[in-house]
Amino acid sequence: MDVIVSAGGGGAGGSGATGSSNPATGPSLPATAPTASAVAAAIASRSLRVRTSSQSGGKQYGEALSEIQLCPSVMSEGTRKMLPPTTETIQTKPFPIRGERANYVNSPHVIAMVGLPARGKTYISKKLSRYLNWIGINTKVFNLGEYRRHATDAYRSHEFFRPDNEEAMAIRQHCAELALEDVCNWLENGGEVAVFDATNSTRDRRQMIREIVVKKMGYKLFFVESVCDDPSIIEQNIMEVKVSSPDYRNMNMDEALSDFRLRIEHYQERYEPLSEELEKDLSYMKIYNTGEKVVVHKHEGHIQSRIVYYLMNIHITPRTIYLTRHGESEHNLQGLIGGDSNLSERGRRYAQALAKYIDEQQIEGLRVWTSWLKRTIQTVADVNAPQERWKALNEIDAGICEEMTYEDIQLRFPEEFKARDQNKFAYRYPRGESYEDLVVRLEPVMMELERQGNVLVVSHQAVLRCVLAYFLDKSADELPYLKVPLHTIIKLTPVAYGCKVEHIMLPIHAVDTHRAKPESELDLDDSFDSTAGGSPPNGKQIILNGSNGECRFFPNNS
């Protein structure tokens, strides 16, 4: 039993004590003791607290604090709100120890999509989830269509979505409740942001979501509505995504298009857009025609602010992103990490080959981004396109290990060497950076990259691993081991729900700087090879990092 008693009054003339403690008999109850049954319950639960006010003039507050603080199931709601927070009344998330990823979300969030079919809701959901996971916020998408497909037999026709089909409406309502139950269970077990991907096209449905998410669970809720009245965008969405949906696997193209358009009409009959007048208590944003106009209403907290900022920057205009490391450098030849060395002779040949390749592609509106380091600037010296230098694209800072070989690091700092192999993403070089730091540094670059058209990014191994992890939706464990070989162009083409990847290796030999992930602790000391050749001889067959993307080769004319 824990009894906390403080004296009131505070001066020579104060008469303040409302409770006291006698060494012989133990602590006593305050003068304004609660009922005997409440005391008995407190003692039985071993949660007795006695608090009194130590300040004059706060009579009402002092009286409330004089009540016994019982366990939450017994103590009145009014008293609980007035008491100072304790470890029993608040949830705390300690600062992460070394090797753990930072956690910045104190209250779970639900992001609920709103909008008619073929308005890009699933595209937004997946892209938002990918971004939040990349910056370290545990996020998952819950797609209501998947719940419907599991709850019903094979899809038959648009008749299922008629507003007067009562049986189907009941099934759809039940699926929504199941999905929200899964959302809450996932958030209760460590999730941070859940994206509820559904039409949520009526006020009744949105009110049901609010009742469960906010009033019952106490989570934060933010709606994202995609509004589109541009026929060309709608038709593009239908052609790219909807006709390939599992619902239409047994229909030909014309039947699928006709059925889906009728499905949209059924939704339009009951569609109620988010309204500032009728739903003024909701937090939401409305995106018109994939970013032509954005309206934000009552967003709160840094998570919602980041979501708004991110969704304001994305677009669906077709474009291509080219990633490549600098040409082979003098430090690469010596096995040294970091530094600011010049290109090697083979690196200069790669720079010439890269410029020739880019010129042959005739890429409209191409922009070139490099780091501030000499080897990237020298790599694009002959590329005929506008260029920008980004300090944020500089290679990871190796701190005290800059311009050392891995062998030197293992010899001089064996504990650091081992620690990095045990958790490469979270490990921070002494006086340097970790991959996690690098993701934070690169976030503004990725925001700007999302706004751009065709871009060639010339940077470094660790940096491009982070960029690739964003576009390919790779986990923090996978990120530090993605293969980004020298003298290779990685061509990324964003598509409906992901990214098409193509590896183009220019036939100029270079060292291999990739270190494989150790399979066990026994491999920690033998997990690198900084001098092995990394290019195929004479343009022969090559397999690059198990990607499903296309690999192409150019004849070796060097």
C-alpha positions, 0 to 999 in steps of 0.5 A: 500500500502506497500512501502519499501525504503532503502538508498544506499551509506552508507557513508558521501560521499555517494549519495545513495538514490534512493527513499525518503519519505515525511511525508506530501506527503507520500512515493515517487517512486524510480528514476527508476520508472516503467511504469504508467500502472504497477504502477496503477496495483500495487496500484489497487492490494494493493501489491506495494513494492519498493526495492532499493539496499543499497550496492555499486557495486551491480548495476544490482541486485540493479536495479532489486530490484528497480522494483516494486514487484507486485503480482506473476501474474504480476511480471516478473519471472526474478525479482521474482527469484532475490527478497528476499523471503517473506511470499507471495513468500514462503510456510512456515510450522510452528513447530507443537504445542503440540498435532500436529504431526511434519511435515518434508516435505517441498516439496511434493514427487511423487514416481513412480514405474517402472517394468514389472508385477509380479515384486513386485511393489505393494508389495514395494508400500504398504510397503513403504507407511506403513513405511512413514505413521508410521514415520509421513509422510502422504503417499498414494498409487495410483494404476493404475490397480484400475483406469483401472478396474473402466474405463472398463467392466469386464476383458476379456483377455490379448488382452487388453494389446497388444501394437497394441490394439489402443482402449485399449492403449487410455483407459490406457493412459486416466487412467494414466492421471486421476490417476496423476490428483488425485495424484496432487490434493491429494498433493495440499490438504495436502498430502506429498508423493504419490506413483504411482503404475503402470508399467510406462515401457516406456520412453514416459510414464515416460516423461509424468509423469515428465512433470506433476509432476516436470515441471507443479506442481514443485514437487519432483519425484523419480522412483523406478524400480523393476527388476527381472530375477529370474524365481522362484521369478516371479513364486512365485509372480504370484502364491501368488498375481496375480491369486487372482487379481480381473481380474481373479475372474471368471477364474480357476487357469490354465486359469488365469496363462496362461492369465497372462503370456501372459500379461507379454509378451505384456509388454515385447514387449515395456518395456524400463528399466530406462537408465543412458545414456538416462534418466540421468536427472531422480532421481531413484533407481533400485532394482534387484531380491528383493535386490540382487543388488541396483543401486541409481542415483541422489537421492536428499533430506532426504525423498529420502534418507530415501526411499532408505535406507528403500528399501535396507533393506526389503526382501521377505524371509519367516519368523516369528516375535514373540512379547511378553511383559515381564512376569508380574512384581512386579510393575504391581502388584502394578499398578506402571508405568515404573521403573525397577522391577523384575518379580513377581512369576506369571511372572517367571512362564510365563518365564518358559512357554515361554521358553517351547513354543519356544523350542517346535516350533523348530524355525530355526535360531531364535534370541531373542531381549530384552530391557535393563530392568531386567523384559525382560531379566529375561523373556528370561533367559531360552530361548535357542537362541542367545540374543541381548539387545536393549536400544531402546526397553526400555519402554516409559520414563514417566519422573516425573511420573515414578513409580507412579500409574495412580491414583497418577498421576491424583491426583498430576498432574490432568492437565497432566492426562487429557492432555494425555487422550486427545491426547495420541500419541502426549502427552509427559510426563514432562521430559519424552517421547511421543509415537511419540518420541518412534516411532523415537527411534524405527526406527533403530530397525524396519530397523534392524528387516526388515533385519532379519529372525525369531525373538522373541522380548520381550519388553514393552506395549508402545514399542510393540504397536508401533511395531504392528502399523508398521506391521498392518498399524495402525494410530497414533490415534489407536496406543496408544490403541492397546491391548498388554496383558501380558502373550500373544505371538503375532505371525506375519507372513508377507504375500503378502500385509500385515501381518497375526496375531495370538494371543497365550495366555499362561494360566498363570493369570496376571493383565490387564494394558490396559487403554481403550480410553475415549469415551468423556471428561466425561470419562477422569477421569474414563478411567483406571483400573490397577488391573483387571484380564487380563487372561481367567479362566481355558483356556476358550473362549477369544476374543483379540482386535478384530483382524482378526488373529487366537487365540489359547489356551493351557490347563492350567497346572499351 
